[in-house]
Amino acid sequence: MEKVVERFLRYAKEYTTSDPESNTCPSTARQMEFMKKLEAELKEIGLKEVELDENGYLMATIPANTSEKAPVIGFIAHVDTSPDFAGENVQPQIVENYDGKPIQLKNKVVIDPAEFPEILQYKGQSIITADGTTLLGADDKAGVAEIITAAEILLHSDKIKHGKIRIGFTPDEEIGRGADKFDVKKFGADFAFTLDGGEIGELEFENFNAAGAKITIQGRSVHPGFAKDKMINATIVAHKLISMLPPTQRPEHTEKYEGFYHLMSLNGNVEKAEMQIIIRDHDKQKFEEKKKLLKEIVQHINMEFGRELVHLDLNDQYYNMREKIEPVMHVVETAKQAMNKAGIQPNVKAIRGGTDGARLSYEGLPCPNIFAGGHNFHGPFEFIPVSSMLKAVEVILNIVQTEFLN
């Protein structure tokens, strides 16, 4: 079990940040380089049918060790880290016997219980952080380490009886492409779990419905001294559009099942402005209403100026997996029982985001999400308790035991 820590520390140092501006798959060559190392490691510990394809998807098999009839179970994690914060030259460190005080890192980064009170529940335990200059990458290299550690235990244990198990590692989840080229048929599982959740106990089978909007505004640049009734400042129009969206429906004002509009970026000048907005809501009807409002705002501005000043390119990205999980809720019950057996109280909640599992569920592979153990992803305040990683491995081992699948 201790190998999960060694693996995670080793994986965290790998530079695997994905790139949303790239059109390749994977979006960065560094992800493929890491996948090749994982491929060699899986073969070394004895997994079968180890296959890394040209798009950076790695799959492997743990053969059944019983003739008892059992479904094929899958476990999936992603190897890329978020481009939201620096992911190169990660220097993980272990804080032994955490004393409940603020953890001082470089760059004046402080993981302070006053701001992150959840860390106090791990007082007296070992906690892994980065050094303050990068993210840590527990999202989702902790999941990768936990799956591989569980796989190695299963390969060398006759005590845990199980059917065929498939494991899969994906690139580019952080930029919304993790399931783009995932071959569900080749994976061949009856159902699967992503290990991509946060704190210990998390179990999720609901997520946002998601859409992305790219908005281009064509202004008119005229010398400001002679601009009256002539100039159209594209950046001012962009701000006008933003002001027409409900201010209470921004991420910083929402929680739980509340959806939002999120301005991801805004770049421009008088002549031209470009902006990216994402729309999220768990409720399908409210999701459609949010998209409708954005379209109406664009139409209103164009009518006001008497021409198509604003161009909207709006596309759905993924949908709430609940619709696909509800017919097979025994999968969720399996995870609950596995957690209970490990002494963990399941914390069933809706994901305020998306996972590979959402897309895969709509492609015929029911795939709820369970915890990998980390906190404060995508930034320098990220940390993961060692005990949570050990429990994640234990939950995987419990899931595969056939008595849960009757």
Buried (B, 14 or more C-beta within 10 A) or exposed (E): EEBBBEBBBBBBBBBBBBBEEBEBBBBBEBBBBBBEEBBEBBEEBBBEBBEBBEBBBBBBBBBBBEEEEBBBBBBBBBBBBBBEBBBEEBBBBEBEEBEEEBBEBEEEBBBBBEEBEEBEEBEEBBBBBBBBBBBBBBBBBBBBBBBBBBBBBBBEEEEBBBBBBBBBBBBBBBBBBBBBBBBBEEBBBBBBBBBBBBBBBBBBBBBBBBBBBBBBBBBBBBEEEEBEEEBBBBBBBBEBBBEBBEEEBBBEEBEEBBBBBBBEEBEBEBBBBBBBBBBBBBBEEBBBEBBEBBEEBBEEBBEEEEEEBBEBEBEEBBBBBBEBBEEBEEBBEBBBBBBEBBEBEBBBBBBBBBBBBBBBBBEEBBBBBBBBBBBBBBBBBBBBBBBBBBBBBBBBBBBBBBEBBE
